[in-house]
Amino acid sequence: MNYKIKSRIWIEVGNNVLLGEGRVRLLKAIEKTGSLSKAAKSLKISYKKAWTLVDAVNKSSKKPVTESSIGGVGGGGAKLTSHGKDLISAFDEINKSCWKHLDQELEKLYNL
């Protein structure tokens, strides 16, 4: 038999979600594209939803995770702050540790 454990993690501050897979994916897309609008398009979500998610992360975080610039000749943009990059790294490490632990726990089923 081929067993699987499925799990998703997220980090909350009070009753608000700080980070989860979707928010991290959005932040990574902002870093890659340099724009909230382009990041939203690349993930096939609306700009409004993307803005709402980033705003929620910024409000729940100790420090801002994104910086935006006002549009000009080349248009505006968005990028991650160093704090935002650190949060993503921490989340990715936590996620990897969880999956490693779950894989080890799953081995118990094979011995039954």
N, CA and C atoms as a LAMMPS dump frame, in Angstrom:
ITEM: TIMESTEP
0
ITEM: NUMBER OF ATOMS
336
ITEM: BOX BOUNDS ff ff ff
-5.0000000000000000e+02 5.0000000000000000e+02
-5.0000000000000000e+02 5.0000000000000000e+02
-5.0000000000000000e+02 5.0000000000000000e+02
ITEM: ATOMS id mol type element x y z
1 1 1 N 0.811 -1.197 0
2 1 2 C 0 0 0
3 1 3 C 0.852 1.258 0
4 2 1 N 0.369 2.273 -0.654
5 2 2 C 1.108 3.519 -0.737
6 2 3 C 0.358 4.595 0.046
7 3 1 N 0.765 4.795 1.29
8 3 2 C 0.099 5.765 2.153
9 3 3 C 0.605 7.17 1.896
10 4 1 N -0.271 8.141 2.158
11 4 2 C 0.097 9.553 2.059
12 4 3 C -0.486 10.293 3.255
13 5 1 N 0.246 11.252 3.74
14 5 2 C -0.297 12.176 4.738
15 5 3 C -0.399 13.527 4.045
16 6 1 N -1.55 14.128 4.136
17 6 2 C -1.745 15.452 3.544
18 6 3 C -1.909 16.464 4.669
19 7 1 N -1.238 17.574 4.537
20 7 2 C -1.305 18.6 5.572
21 7 3 C -0.916 19.943 4.986
22 8 1 N -1.513 20.988 5.512
23 8 2 C -1.136 22.36 5.148
24 8 3 C -0.932 23.124 6.432
25 9 1 N 0.082 23.951 6.446
26 9 2 C 0.317 24.756 7.635
27 9 3 C 0.133 26.224 7.309
28 10 1 N -0.186 26.974 8.319
29 10 2 C -0.222 28.422 8.218
30 10 3 C 0.159 28.981 9.572
31 11 1 N 0.596 30.207 9.57
32 11 2 C 1.025 30.872 10.795
33 11 3 C 0.056 32.005 11.073
34 12 1 N -0.456 32.022 12.295
35 12 2 C -1.417 33.046 12.699
36 12 3 C -0.801 33.975 13.732
37 13 1 N -1.281 35.196 13.722
38 13 2 C -0.966 36.178 14.752
39 13 3 C -2.32 36.601 15.311
40 14 1 N -2.589 36.233 16.565
41 14 2 C -3.928 36.463 17.099
42 14 3 C -4.907 35.631 16.293
43 15 1 N -5.929 36.274 15.761
44 15 2 C -6.909 35.575 14.929
45 15 3 C -6.678 35.799 13.436
46 16 1 N -5.554 36.415 13.092
47 16 2 C -5.267 36.724 11.69
48 16 3 C -4.198 35.794 11.13
49 17 1 N -4.379 35.392 9.888
50 17 2 C -3.368 34.571 9.218
51 17 3 C -2.241 35.488 8.754
52 18 1 N -1.035 35.157 9.173
53 18 2 C 0.145 35.896 8.716
54 18 3 C 0.636 35.285 7.409
55 19 1 N 0.928 34.002 7.449
56 19 2 C 1.451 33.326 6.266
57 19 3 C 0.827 31.951 6.102
58 20 1 N 0.658 31.566 4.86
59 20 2 C 0.229 30.239 4.464
60 20 3 C 0.774 30.017 3.064
61 21 1 N 0.519 28.864 2.502
62 21 2 C 1.068 28.551 1.181
63 21 3 C 0.679 29.571 0.117
64 22 1 N -0.593 29.97 0.096
65 22 2 C -1.054 30.922 -0.914
66 22 3 C -0.409 32.287 -0.777
67 23 1 N -0.292 32.763 0.443
68 23 2 C 0.311 34.078 0.674
69 23 3 C 1.794 34.059 0.341
70 24 1 N 2.456 32.974 0.68
71 24 2 C 3.88 32.859 0.359
72 24 3 C 4.07 32.782 -1.154
73 25 1 N 3.209 32.034 -1.832
74 25 2 C 3.282 31.951 -3.294
75 25 3 C 3.107 33.347 -3.915
76 26 1 N 2.182 34.138 -3.371
77 26 2 C 1.962 35.493 -3.862
78 26 3 C 3.184 36.375 -3.609
79 27 1 N 3.746 36.296 -2.415
80 27 2 C 4.933 37.104 -2.11
81 27 3 C 6.105 36.737 -3.018
82 28 1 N 6.269 35.449 -3.277
83 28 2 C 7.34 35.011 -4.178
84 28 3 C 7.097 35.528 -5.595
85 29 1 N 5.843 35.563 -6.01
86 29 2 C 5.512 36.071 -7.342
87 29 3 C 5.773 37.571 -7.431
88 30 1 N 5.524 38.3 -6.35
89 30 2 C 5.829 39.736 -6.322
90 30 3 C 7.333 39.932 -6.475
91 31 1 N 8.094 39.137 -5.755
92 31 2 C 9.557 39.234 -5.839
93 31 3 C 10.039 38.943 -7.257
94 32 1 N 9.424 37.955 -7.892
95 32 2 C 9.832 37.553 -9.243
96 32 3 C 9.44 38.589 -10.298
97 33 1 N 8.22 39.131 -10.177
98 33 2 C 7.704 40.009 -11.229
99 33 3 C 7.938 41.495 -10.955
100 34 1 N 8.144 41.85 -9.684
101 34 2 C 8.33 43.26 -9.342
102 34 3 C 7.041 44.061 -9.347
103 35 1 N 5.912 43.352 -9.33
104 35 2 C 4.624 44.035 -9.423
105 35 3 C 3.526 43.181 -8.803
106 36 1 N 2.654 43.821 -8.032
107 36 2 C 1.513 43.108 -7.464
108 36 3 C 0.557 42.684 -8.568
109 37 1 N 0.337 43.558 -9.516
110 37 2 C -0.563 43.262 -10.629
111 37 3 C -0.068 42.067 -11.44
112 38 1 N 1.209 42.069 -11.788
113 38 2 C 1.781 40.954 -12.561
114 38 3 C 1.794 39.678 -11.737
115 39 1 N 2.059 39.797 -10.445
116 39 2 C 2.052 38.625 -9.57
117 39 3 C 0.656 38.016 -9.539
118 40 1 N -0.367 38.868 -9.405
119 40 2 C -1.75 38.379 -9.379
120 40 3 C -2.089 37.656 -10.686
121 41 1 N -1.72 38.252 -11.815
122 41 2 C -1.993 37.628 -13.112
123 41 3 C -1.293 36.284 -13.232
124 42 1 N -0.043 36.223 -12.765
125 42 2 C 0.709 34.971 -12.887
126 42 3 C 0.089 33.851 -12.049
127 43 1 N -0.604 34.212 -10.979
128 43 2 C -1.249 33.223 -10.122
129 43 3 C -2.733 33.043 -10.442
130 44 1 N -3.201 33.798 -11.438
131 44 2 C -4.601 33.734 -11.873
132 44 3 C -5.574 34.085 -10.75
133 45 1 N -5.221 35.149 -10.004
134 45 2 C -6.137 35.688 -9
135 45 3 C -6.355 37.155 -9.321
136 46 1 N -7.43 37.722 -8.809
137 46 2 C -7.717 39.118 -9.098
138 46 3 C -6.734 40.026 -8.359
139 47 1 N -6.554 41.213 -8.907
140 47 2 C -5.687 42.199 -8.262
141 47 3 C -6.228 42.524 -6.87
142 48 1 N -7.548 42.634 -6.769
143 48 2 C -8.17 42.975 -5.474
144 48 3 C -7.872 41.904 -4.425
145 49 1 N -7.992 40.65 -4.801
146 49 2 C -7.685 39.558 -3.863
147 49 3 C -6.212 39.603 -3.474
148 50 1 N -5.34 39.805 -4.449
149 50 2 C -3.897 39.867 -4.171
150 50 3 C -3.596 41.029 -3.229
151 51 1 N -4.19 42.186 -3.5
152 51 2 C -3.956 43.356 -2.655
153 51 3 C -4.444 43.09 -1.236
154 52 1 N -5.616 42.474 -1.11
155 52 2 C -6.184 42.162 0.203
156 52 3 C -5.27 41.214 0.982
157 53 1 N -4.727 40.202 0.308
158 53 2 C -3.833 39.251 0.965
159 53 3 C -2.548 39.921 1.427
160 54 1 N -1.95 40.723 0.56
161 54 2 C -0.699 41.409 0.923
162 54 3 C -0.947 42.408 2.048
163 55 1 N -2.055 43.105 1.982
164 55 2 C -2.4 44.063 3.039
165 55 3 C -2.557 43.343 4.378
166 56 1 N -3.207 42.187 4.367
167 56 2 C -3.395 41.408 5.598
168 56 3 C -2.054 40.947 6.161
169 57 1 N -1.145 40.512 5.292
170 57 2 C 0.18 40.083 5.745
171 57 3 C 0.927 41.269 6.351
172 58 1 N 0.899 42.398 5.664
173 58 2 C 1.586 43.596 6.171
174 58 3 C 1.033 44.033 7.53
175 59 1 N -0.28 43.953 7.697
176 59 2 C -0.898 44.375 8.961
177 59 3 C -0.623 43.389 10.097
178 60 1 N -0.422 42.108 9.772
179 60 2 C -0.187 41.093 10.792
180 60 3 C 1.29 40.95 11.158
181 61 1 N 2.15 41.459 10.303
182 61 2 C 3.584 41.313 10.502
183 61 3 C 4.141 42.422 11.395
184 62 1 N 5.252 42.12 12.074
185 62 2 C 5.918 43.126 12.914
186 62 3 C 6.396 44.306 12.09
187 63 1 N 6.859 44.009 10.871
188 63 2 C 7.372 45.028 9.948
189 63 3 C 6.747 44.778 8.58
190 64 1 N 6.717 45.786 7.721
191 64 2 C 6.173 45.575 6.365
192 64 3 C 6.934 44.49 5.613
193 65 1 N 6.207 43.722 4.819
194 65 2 C 6.83 42.665 4.02
195 65 3 C 7.002 43.081 2.56
196 66 1 N 6.281 44.13 2.168
197 66 2 C 6.411 44.637 0.798
198 66 3 C 6.599 46.147 0.819
199 67 1 N 7.199 46.637 -0.25
200 67 2 C 7.311 48.078 -0.491
201 67 3 C 6.746 48.316 -1.877
202 68 1 N 5.989 49.379 -2.027
203 68 2 C 5.469 49.683 -3.352
204 68 3 C 5.951 51.058 -3.77
205 69 1 N 6.055 51.224 -5.085
206 69 2 C 6.428 52.523 -5.622
207 69 3 C 5.286 53.004 -6.505
208 70 1 N 5.074 54.305 -6.48
209 70 2 C 3.989 54.918 -7.256
210 70 3 C 4.356 54.896 -8.733
211 71 1 N 3.346 54.708 -9.558
212 71 2 C 3.567 54.647 -10.996
213 71 3 C 4.1 55.948 -11.563
214 72 1 N 4.915 55.835 -12.547
215 72 2 C 5.466 56.975 -13.27
216 72 3 C 5.501 56.596 -14.732
217 73 1 N 6.545 56.987 -15.41
218 73 2 C 6.682 56.659 -16.826
219 73 3 C 6.663 55.141 -17.036
220 74 1 N 7.404 54.423 -16.19
221 74 2 C 7.466 52.965 -16.328
222 74 3 C 6.416 52.234 -15.519
223 75 1 N 5.548 52.973 -14.815
224 75 2 C 4.549 52.349 -13.972
225 75 3 C 5.107 52.1 -12.584
226 76 1 N 4.242 51.732 -11.68
227 76 2 C 4.652 51.466 -10.298
228 76 3 C 5.217 50.068 -10.169
229 77 1 N 5.456 49.684 -8.948
230 77 2 C 5.994 48.352 -8.733
231 77 3 C 5.885 47.968 -7.28
232 78 1 N 6.274 46.766 -6.992
233 78 2 C 6.274 46.26 -5.624
234 78 3 C 7.458 45.322 -5.481
235 79 1 N 8.019 45.307 -4.289
236 79 2 C 9.102 44.368 -4.006
237 79 3 C 9.025 43.969 -2.545
238 80 1 N 9.699 42.895 -2.236
239 80 2 C 9.724 42.416 -0.859
240 80 3 C 10.778 43.179 -0.064
241 81 1 N 10.468 43.41 1.191
242 81 2 C 11.45 43.977 2.101
243 81 3 C 12.352 42.829 2.575
244 82 1 N 13.432 43.174 3.245
245 82 2 C 14.291 42.11 3.783
246 82 3 C 13.51 41.295 4.815
247 83 1 N 12.624 41.947 5.565
248 83 2 C 11.787 41.225 6.535
249 83 3 C 10.864 40.24 5.814
250 84 1 N 10.298 40.671 4.687
251 84 2 C 9.446 39.787 3.9
252 84 3 C 10.2 38.569 3.401
253 85 1 N 11.429 38.783 2.926
254 85 2 C 12.259 37.662 2.453
255 85 3 C 12.587 36.719 3.602
256 86 1 N 12.87 37.283 4.772
257 86 2 C 13.173 36.458 5.946
258 86 3 C 11.959 35.627 6.37
259 87 1 N 10.771 36.227 6.317
260 87 2 C 9.55 35.492 6.669
261 87 3 C 9.327 34.316 5.722
262 88 1 N 9.541 34.541 4.432
263 88 2 C 9.364 33.47 3.449
264 88 3 C 10.36 32.346 3.716
265 89 1 N 11.597 32.696 3.975
266 89 2 C 12.617 31.674 4.264
267 89 3 C 12.235 30.862 5.497
268 90 1 N 11.792 31.558 6.543
269 90 2 C 11.397 30.873 7.776
270 90 3 C 10.209 29.949 7.511
271 91 1 N 9.218 30.438 6.776
272 91 2 C 8.041 29.619 6.461
273 91 3 C 8.448 28.376 5.67
274 92 1 N 9.304 28.56 4.672
275 92 2 C 9.745 27.42 3.856
276 92 3 C 10.476 26.384 4.709
277 93 1 N 11.31 26.836 5.626
278 93 2 C 12.035 25.915 6.507
279 93 3 C 11.075 25.162 7.434
280 94 1 N 10.117 25.897 7.986
281 94 2 C 9.114 25.266 8.86
282 94 3 C 8.331 24.219 8.077
283 95 1 N 7.934 24.573 6.871
284 95 2 C 7.171 23.659 6.021
285 95 3 C 7.975 22.393 5.72
286 96 1 N 9.25 22.561 5.347
287 96 2 C 10.105 21.4 5.058
288 96 3 C 10.254 20.515 6.287
289 97 1 N 10.429 21.123 7.438
290 97 2 C 10.563 20.347 8.683
291 97 3 C 9.291 19.564 8.981
292 98 1 N 8.155 20.185 8.744
293 98 2 C 6.869 19.499 8.968
294 98 3 C 6.732 18.305 8.04
295 99 1 N 7.041 18.481 6.759
296 99 2 C 6.924 17.378 5.806
297 99 3 C 7.889 16.251 6.146
298 100 1 N 9.09 16.606 6.564
299 100 2 C 10.07 15.587 6.954
300 100 3 C 9.542 14.787 8.142
301 101 1 N 9 15.491 9.121
302 101 2 C 8.431 14.828 10.296
303 101 3 C 7.256 13.926 9.9
304 102 1 N 6.377 14.424 9.054
305 102 2 C 5.22 13.625 8.633
306 102 3 C 5.654 12.384 7.857
307 103 1 N 6.675 12.517 7.019
308 103 2 C 7.182 11.357 6.284
309 103 3 C 7.72 10.297 7.249
310 104 1 N 8.407 10.744 8.297
311 104 2 C 8.919 9.805 9.298
312 104 3 C 7.764 9.129 10.039
313 105 1 N 6.743 9.889 10.368
314 105 2 C 5.578 9.329 11.067
315 105 3 C 4.835 8.337 10.186
316 106 1 N 4.782 8.616 8.906
317 106 2 C 4.082 7.751 7.963
318 106 3 C 4.7 6.354 7.911
319 107 1 N 5.998 6.268 8.136
320 107 2 C 6.674 4.979 8.112
321 107 3 C 6.098 4.002 9.134
322 108 1 N 5.496 4.536 10.199
323 108 2 C 4.883 3.678 11.219
324 108 3 C 3.764 2.821 10.626
325 109 1 N 3.064 3.348 9.643
326 109 2 C 1.958 2.602 9.043
327 109 3 C 2.439 1.397 8.235
328 110 1 N 3.617 1.516 7.659
329 110 2 C 4.133 0.428 6.832
330 110 3 C 4.521 -0.791 7.66
331 111 1 N 4.731 -0.597 8.94
332 111 2 C 5.127 -1.694 9.811
333 111 3 C 3.938 -2.354 10.494
334 112 1 N 2.738 -1.952 10.181
335 112 2 C 1.55 -2.542 10.804
336 112 3 C 1.004 -3.716 10
